[in-house]
Amino acid sequence: MYRQMFALQQVARRTISSSARRQVNKVPQKQKLFQEDNGMPVHLKGGTSDALLYRATMAMTVFGTGYALYELLKASFPQKKE
């Protein structure tokens, strides 16, 4: 029993240590990009994907606000029951 548990621990250690990848630290590059004074707002400095996410968020916000106002207007004038 002890031998099986020891073997299982060895396999687990090997799996964990061998699955770790070496990654390059990209933080200094990102800091340089986001701290650059180029007149762009910080939420758009990430590139095309940031611009797309920003526009999608604004579109959903405008749509949601319009829909909420429509529902409030509809609720303020109750339907006549016949």
Rosetta constraint file for C-alpha pairs under 8 A:
AtomPair CA 1 CA 5 HARMONIC 6.38 0.50
AtomPair CA 2 CA 6 HARMONIC 6.16 0.50
AtomPair CA 3 CA 7 HARMONIC 6.20 0.50
AtomPair CA 4 CA 8 HARMONIC 6.14 0.50
AtomPair CA 5 CA 9 HARMONIC 6.22 0.50
AtomPair CA 6 CA 10 HARMONIC 6.28 0.50
AtomPair CA 7 CA 11 HARMONIC 6.28 0.50
AtomPair CA 8 CA 12 HARMONIC 6.16 0.50
AtomPair CA 9 CA 13 HARMONIC 6.14 0.50
AtomPair CA 10 CA 14 HARMONIC 6.17 0.50
AtomPair CA 11 CA 15 HARMONIC 6.09 0.50
AtomPair CA 12 CA 16 HARMONIC 6.13 0.50
AtomPair CA 13 CA 17 HARMONIC 6.05 0.50
AtomPair CA 14 CA 18 HARMONIC 5.89 0.50
AtomPair CA 15 CA 19 HARMONIC 5.98 0.50
AtomPair CA 16 CA 20 HARMONIC 6.70 0.50
AtomPair CA 26 CA 30 HARMONIC 6.33 0.50
AtomPair CA 27 CA 31 HARMONIC 6.03 0.50
AtomPair CA 28 CA 32 HARMONIC 6.20 0.50
AtomPair CA 29 CA 33 HARMONIC 6.30 0.50
AtomPair CA 30 CA 34 HARMONIC 6.10 0.50
AtomPair CA 31 CA 35 HARMONIC 5.88 0.50
AtomPair CA 32 CA 36 HARMONIC 6.09 0.50
AtomPair CA 33 CA 45 HARMONIC 7.40 0.50
AtomPair CA 34 CA 42 HARMONIC 6.49 0.50
AtomPair CA 34 CA 45 HARMONIC 6.36 0.50
AtomPair CA 34 CA 46 HARMONIC 7.90 0.50
AtomPair CA 40 CA 44 HARMONIC 6.71 0.50
AtomPair CA 40 CA 45 HARMONIC 6.52 0.50
AtomPair CA 41 CA 45 HARMONIC 6.69 0.50
AtomPair CA 42 CA 46 HARMONIC 7.95 0.50
AtomPair CA 43 CA 50 HARMONIC 6.83 0.50
AtomPair CA 43 CA 54 HARMONIC 7.96 0.50
AtomPair CA 44 CA 50 HARMONIC 5.37 0.50
AtomPair CA 44 CA 51 HARMONIC 5.63 0.50
AtomPair CA 44 CA 54 HARMONIC 7.75 0.50
AtomPair CA 45 CA 50 HARMONIC 7.31 0.50
AtomPair CA 46 CA 50 HARMONIC 5.51 0.50
AtomPair CA 47 CA 51 HARMONIC 6.53 0.50
AtomPair CA 48 CA 52 HARMONIC 6.12 0.50
AtomPair CA 49 CA 53 HARMONIC 6.11 0.50
AtomPair CA 50 CA 54 HARMONIC 6.03 0.50
AtomPair CA 51 CA 55 HARMONIC 6.16 0.50
AtomPair CA 52 CA 56 HARMONIC 6.11 0.50
AtomPair CA 53 CA 57 HARMONIC 6.03 0.50
AtomPair CA 54 CA 58 HARMONIC 6.17 0.50
AtomPair CA 55 CA 59 HARMONIC 6.07 0.50
AtomPair CA 56 CA 60 HARMONIC 6.19 0.50
AtomPair CA 57 CA 61 HARMONIC 6.10 0.50
AtomPair CA 58 CA 62 HARMONIC 6.16 0.50
AtomPair CA 59 CA 63 HARMONIC 6.09 0.50
AtomPair CA 60 CA 64 HARMONIC 5.86 0.50
AtomPair CA 61 CA 65 HARMONIC 6.04 0.50
AtomPair CA 62 CA 66 HARMONIC 6.10 0.50
AtomPair CA 63 CA 67 HARMONIC 6.06 0.50
AtomPair CA 64 CA 68 HARMONIC 6.04 0.50
AtomPair CA 65 CA 69 HARMONIC 6.21 0.50
AtomPair CA 66 CA 70 HARMONIC 6.13 0.50
AtomPair CA 67 CA 71 HARMONIC 6.16 0.50
AtomPair CA 68 CA 72 HARMONIC 6.19 0.50
AtomPair CA 69 CA 73 HARMONIC 6.10 0.50
AtomPair CA 70 CA 74 HARMONIC 6.08 0.50
AtomPair CA 71 CA 75 HARMONIC 6.02 0.50
AtomPair CA 72 CA 76 HARMONIC 6.12 0.50
AtomPair CA 73 CA 77 HARMONIC 6.79 0.50
AtomPair CA 74 CA 78 HARMONIC 7.20 0.50
